Amino acid sequence: MAGCKDCNVFQFCKCLRLLGNVMILVVLGLVALSYYPIVVSIYGPVLFDPKATVGQQVGAAFVVVWFHILGGLMLWSYFAAILTCPGHVPDGFRPDVDPEENPEAPVDKSDPRRPRFCRKCQKWKPERAHHCSICGKCVLRMDHHCVWVMNCVGERNYKFFFLFLLYTFLLSLMSMLALLPYFSEFFGGNGGEADDHPANLAVSFMAFVVDIAFSLSLCGFIVMHAKLVAANCTTIEMFEKERIKPWPYDQGLRKNIEEVFGTYWPMWLVPMHSEGQCTSEERIRLRSV
């Protein structure tokens, strides 16, 4: 028990904030790890090799172009998730039903839409908002605090976080498939240019292993978050949803998706805000004084 009392939670939160700075370098390093063998070492030189066939050059161009497209979208989504405010409760917000003005009004404690007061922020918070101990603020439609993006994932940047997961998975999968023929040729006994470049082989092998690991792990995360989007639910609410039937925020598949990605579907996969996205923030602002 004494050990628990001596534990400084705020110091732990400070360490998590510092860890986020390191994670940016880790993400950039992982992109560079795949970029070198695919673009610089293996497929890039084929584009300028006079001995390469037209088919080989077309295939190499396909890999190089798509690597840059997916890599660009992945980094765009990543920095959008980092730099975009997740959405905080505005000063002066008051719930529609104020328990202080009507203390005898019945309150269903199992209802996620009930009025709640944050003791740390010392102000009311709207439905679906939660206090983040790391950020020190109440976050609208909070999903979780992510050290990878050095930010809370909330209403205004959840779309960017989801796209970051999606494009990282696609980039890892494409890199893994692009490196597979390279290793099949080498370990199949055909040798090839890899025999003359052991350093390139080592880097390529590291990238191949990392891409496999990220592809498998991110696949599970994407499936989980896709289900959450389809149900209009967050990671925090996922455990509440099992106890509350029917889930009050489920508006149907189409509207649930539009609440996160916007009403203009061509912009769903573009890491930019679109029309119809983050509608609750405007409603909350109108209720603030």
Buried (B, 14 or more C-beta within 10 A) or exposed (E): EEEEEEEEEEEEBEEEEEEBEEBBEEBEEBBEBBBBBBBEBBBBEBBEEEEBEEEBBEBBBEBBEBBEBBBEBBBBBBBBBBEBBBBBBBEEBBBEEEBEEEEEEEEEEEEBBEBBEBEEBEBBBBBBBBBBEBBEBBBBBBBBBBBBBBBBBBBBBBBBBBBBBBBBBBBBBBBBEBBEEBBEBBEEEEEEBBEEEEEBBEBBBBBBEBBBEBBEEBBEBBEEBBEBBBBBBBEBBBEEBEEEEEBEBBEEEEEBBBBBBBBEEEBBEBBEBBEBBBBBBEEBEEBEE
